[in-house]
Amino acid sequence: MFIYYIRLALLSYRRNPVLSSLMVLAVAIGVGAYMVIFTLNYFMGGDPIPHKSAQLFHVQLDYGDPAVADFEPPPQLTYIDAIALLDLSSEHPRTANSKFVGVVEPQNRDIRPFSVSGRGNFSDFFTMFDIPFQYGSGWDREADENRQQVIVLSSELNDQLFGGSNSVGETVHLHGYNFTVVGVLDRWSPMPKFYDVNNGPFDPIEEAYIPWHLIVALRMDRSGNTNCWAAPEGDGFQAFLNAECAWIQFWVELQDSAARDDYLNLVDNYAAEQKSFGRLQQPVDKRLFDVNEWMVEQEVVPDETRILSALAAMLLAVCLLNTVGLLLSKFLGKAPEIGVRQALGAHKGSLFIQHVIEAGFIGALGGVLGLGVAALGMEGVKILMGDLIVSDWMQLNLTVMLVTIALAIVCTVIAGLYPIWRACNINPAIHLKLQ
């Protein structure tokens, strides 16, 4: 019967193509516009590591000058506090990490030296964030402590330097120093880049990873945001390290609420001690944020998407209201046919199912056309939001396509319930007299 009802829906479309096409177009515009914003929020606001997001915590301390009104504590840590937190407890996996830039001099002289973005981090960084490896692995804690010149490459950088082959054990000349390759990442691109949301949450991942202590030991060129609320006391790099300047992200993995409470107690005690020394005078509401809390705190999803969501929802509602009117006109226009069928013994239930399938058929066509509308809309959003997003990840994948078509069908069926009810309650006697 389903195939038969689909054939009836197709015949009905051919019988009144203009009205049916208007309905398809209305559904396509409404659903397509809504799916643009759905896709934006799906990629920008989703949980990037759902199986561990409640166990990974970002640390924020009470930074700033209390004499400055409305001062927002920066999301990063100073060098002094990062070192202190590393020594505070080694029981739990933890990592300080920050960005740097460096020049790579390839062994192949046919390739000119080029700049790469990198990240200094601790060995726990790779296991905490479940980073996949194509070759090798990350380094161990001994490499952190001994400041070994080891490096992990992204798959893209490995392709560029070594043609995609297993480069573990090879040497990379970076920033004037030789680094031994210990691992090559597999394809990995978390969205948002939750481990560093304040330095471009939708930027590509870094190309090279080295032990964090080497950023200081080798005077790597730092990259990313730096927030200072007091001038360094003196000149030189060491004065900067001792200054009240935040440039380091700090994460810790805590398996359960008990571990979280214990670690928070350690951080609170450290903050109280520093406050007695005259530091950390700007109180914060929280000092530990899990992944999702941190993305909300840092407003990873921009305000523009909330405005666009409201506008898209209103447009979808308007399109569905128009669809209700068009369906009512279409179904009531079939009143003589429905009256004859009822006189011949057709049950209201079968008529209801027939018209639900017909509405769903129109919704499916609208959903397919809506994919094109959504694709055009995404190009417009990329232009509108500019550098805020990376266009490579904002595209229609299979999940979004299926949701678009399903949403179109469901919305059209819901919009058609009243017209279908009216059509199924037609008095056949009136139309039989006219026949």
N, C-alpha and C positions, 0 to 999 in steps of 0.2 A: 504493500500500500504506500510505503514511503516514496518509492520511485514513481508511482502513479501520481501522487500529490506533487512531486517535483515537476512532472510533465504538465500538470494543470497550472502550476505557478508559471512555467515557461510560456504556456499558451496565453495565460492572462497578461503576461508582460508584452507579448507580441500584439495582443488585442488593443492595448492602450500604452504604446511605447513612450509617449511624451510624459504622461503622468508618472509612469513607473520610473523613467529616467530621472525625473525631478526628485523623486524619493531617494533613489540611489545617490544622486549628487548631494542631497541634503545630509544623508547619513555619512557620506565620504568626507564632506567638509567638517562636520562636527566631530566625528571620531578621529579623523586624521589630525586635526588641530589638537585634540586632547592627547593623542598618543605622542605628539612631539614633546609635550611637557612631561608625560609619563616616562618617556625614554630618558629625558634629561634628569628627572628625579631618580629613576631606576639606577642609572650609572653613578650619579653624583651623591645620592643619599643612601645608597644601600650599604649593608654591613659587609665590609671588605674581607673579614675573616670570621665568619659567624660561629665557627666551632671553638674559637678561643677569645672572642672579643671581650667576654666578661672576665677573663683572667689576665689580660694585658693592661697595665696601668701606666699612664703618663704622670710624671711628678711635676707639680708647679709649686713654687715657693713665694714667700711674702715680699716681693720685690717692689722697690719704688721709694720715692720721697713722699712721706705723709704730708709735707707742706704744700705739695702740688695737688690742687683740687682735681677730682675726676681722673686720677692717674690709673690707667689699666695695667695691672701687673703683666709683664711680658710672658709669653708661653714657654720660654726656654730658660736654661740655667746658666749661671756663671761658671767659669772654669774652677774656681775655688769650691763651689758647692757640688759640682759634678764629681770632682775627685773625692770629696768627703762622702758623698752618697755611695760611690763605688766601694769605699772602705767601710761603710756603715754595716753592710751585710753582704756576704758572698753566698749565703745559703740559697737564695733565690736567683734564677737567671735574670740578669740585668745588663743593660747596655747604655752607655753614653754614645751619641752619634751626632755627626755634623757634616756639612758639605764642604768640598774643596774643588778646586779646578787645577788641572795639571797638563803639561804638554808631554805627549807620548812620542818617542822617537823610534819608529818601527825598524826592525832588523833588516827588512827589505828596503834597500836604498831607493827603489823605484817609488816608494810611498813617502810623501813628504810628512814631516812632523805635524801633528794636529793636536788640538786641545780636547780634553775629555772632562766630563763632570764626574766627580767621585764622591765617595762617602767614607769617612772614618767611623769605625764601629768596633764593638767587641765581638768575640767569637759567639757569644750567646745570641747575637742579633739574628743569625741564620736559623737557629732552632726555634727561637721565640716566635718568629713570624712565618715559620714553616716555608722557607724559601726553597724551591726545588733546584736541583743541580743536574746539569747535563753530563758534566765530567767532574770528577773529584768531589771535594766538599769544602766547607769553610775551615779555618784554622782552629786551633785549640787555645785554651786559656794560657798555656805556657808561651805561645806566640805573643799573646797580649802582654804578658808580664815582661818578656824579654825583648819586646819591641822588634820582633823579627820582621824583615822586609818581605812580606808575603802579600799576595794580591789575589782577589777573586774578580773575574771578568764577567761582564754581561755577555749574553749569547751574540749580541750585535757587535760588540767590540772584538770578541773572539773571531767572528766571521771576518772582520776587517783586518785583523792582524795575522791570523793563522788559517784563514780559509775555512773556518768551521771545524777543524780537526781537533783532536784531543790535545790541548796545549798544557796539560798539567806537567809541571817540571820545567817548562820553558821560562825564559826571562823576558820581562817587559821593562823597558827603560822609560821611567816616568819621573818627571821633575828633576832630572839629572841623577837619579838613583836607579839601581837594578833591583827589581822585585821578582820573586819566584812565584809563578802561577800555581796555586793549590786547588783551584776550582773554577768551573765555568757554570754560570747560572743557566737553567733552562728558561724557556719563554715564561716570563712572569711580569705581570703588569697590574698590580692591585689598584682599583679605583673605588674611592679616592686613595691616594698614597698616604694612608693613615699614619704611618710612622713619622711623617714630617709634613703636617698639614699647613704649617705657617710658611713654608718655602715652596709653595706651588703644589696644592693637593691634587692637581690633575696634570702635573708635568710627567714626562717619562721618567722611569727609574734611572738611577745613576749607572754609569758605564763601568766603574771600577770601585772596588772596596778594599780598604787597607786597615790594619790595626789603628785604632783611634789615637793612641799615644803618638803615632808617627806624625800626625798633623802638627803637633807642637815640636817634637824632636827634630823633624826635617824641615820645619818652617814651611809647610805646604800653604799655598795661597787659599785662604778660606773663602767660602762662598755662602750665600744665603743671608738671612736677616741677622742683624746685630742691634740690640737695644741697650743703650747706656743711659743711666740716670745720675751718674756722677763721673766727673772727669778722672782719668787715670792719674795716680800720684807718681809722676816721673815720666820719663821717655823710654821708648823701646818696647820690644815685644813682651818682656816679662812684666812691665808695668801694665800692659793691656791685660795679661792673664790675671793679674791681681786686682783688676778694676771691677767695678760694679757694672759689668757688661754681660748681657745674656746672649748666648749664641749656640747653645748646646741642647739637644733634646735628650731626655732621659726616660727610659722605659724599664719596667720591672714586671716579671711574670709571677703572679700569686695564685696558687691553685684553688684556694677556697677562702671563705669569709674569715676564718681564723687567721690564716696567713696574712690576709689583707689587714686585719685589725692589728696584728703584731707589727707589721711593717709600718703602718700608719703611725703607730705609737713611737717607733724609732724616728720617723721623719718629724713628728711633732716635738719630740725631745730635742732633736737637732735644731729645729727652728727656734725653740725656746732658748737654747744655749746661745745661738747666734744673736738673738734679740737682746740678750744680756750684754753682748759685746757692742751693741749699738747698730746692728744690722737687722734686716728683715723686719722693718717697722711698718710695712703696709700690709695689714691682715687680708688674707684671702678666705673665701667661703669654703673652698675645698683644696686639698693638696694632692689627692689621688683621683684620677679620672680613668675609667675604662675606655675602650676604643670608641664606642658609640657616644658616651658622655663627652668625650674630648672633641669629637667632630661637631656635636651640638654646641659645646662651649666656644669653639673657634668659628662657628657659623660657616661650616664648609659649604653648605648649600646656600648660595647667595640669595639676597632678598628679591632679586629680579624673578627668580623661579616661582616664588610665592605669588607674585602679581600675575605672572603668566598663567599659573595654575588656575587662579580665580577667573581670569578672562577666558581660558579654554573651557572651563566647566560651564560658564554662562553661554558660550557659543554652542556647546554641545546641547544644552537645554533648549536653546532657541531652535536649533536644527531638529531636535526630536519633537518639539511642539508643531513645527511645520509638517513633520512626517505624520503626526497624528491626524492633522487635517487632510493631508493627501491620501492617507490610507482610508480615512472615513469616506472621502469622495469616491475612491476606487471601489471599496467593498459595497457601498450603498448603490453604486452604479450597476452592480451585478445583482441587484434585488430580484429582477424577473427570473434570472437563472436559478438563484437560491430558492425562490418560491416554488418553482417547478420541481426542483430536486426534493424539497420538503414534501410536496404533494405526492411524489413517487416513493416516499418512505425513507428518505435520508434522515438519519438521526442528527440531532443538534451536536452531539459529541463529535461525530465524523466531520461535520461542517466546521466545527471549531478547530479540530486538528488540521484540516485542510488549509484554513486561512492562517493558522499559526505557522505552518510550514511555508506558506507563500510569503508571509512577513519575514521569516527567517531567510528565505531565498533572496529577497530584496536586501536584507541586512548583510548577507554574505557578499553580494555584488558590491554593496557600499563599502564593506571592509576591504575588499581587494583594491578598489579605487582609492580608498583611504590610505593605503600603503604609499601610493604615489604622492598623495597630499602630504603625508607625514614626512616623506623623504625630502620634498621641497621645503617644508617647514623647518626641518633640521638644518638645511643649508642656510636658511635665513637666521636661525638662532646662532649658528657658528659666526656669522658675520656680525650679528648684534652683540654677542658677548666677547668677541675678539680673543685676546690672549688669555682670558679667564679659563678657557677650556682647550683641550687638545682634541682636534677634530678626528684623529684616528680612531678613538674609542667610541665616539658618539655616532652610531650607525644602527640600522635596523638589523638585529640578529634574529634568529629563528624564534626565540622566546617572545620578543616584541611583536613580530609578525603574527604569531598565533594569538597573542593577547588582543591585537588590533582587530582581527577578524572575529574572534569570540565576542569582544565588546560590541562590535557592530551588530552582530546577530542578536545578542541579548537585549541591547537597547532598542532595536527595531521591534522585536517581539513584545517587549514591555510597552512600547509606544503604540503597538497595534492591538493591545488587549481591549480597549474601549471600542474601537471600530469593529473588531471581530465580534464583540458581544452584541453590538447593534445589528450587525449583519445576521447573526444567528437567531435573532429574535424578530425577524421580519415576519409579518402576517402573510402567509402564502395565498390566502383567499383573495386579497386585493390584486395581486399580480396575476393570478389565474383568470380573473375576470377580464383584465386587460389583454390577456393572451387570446 
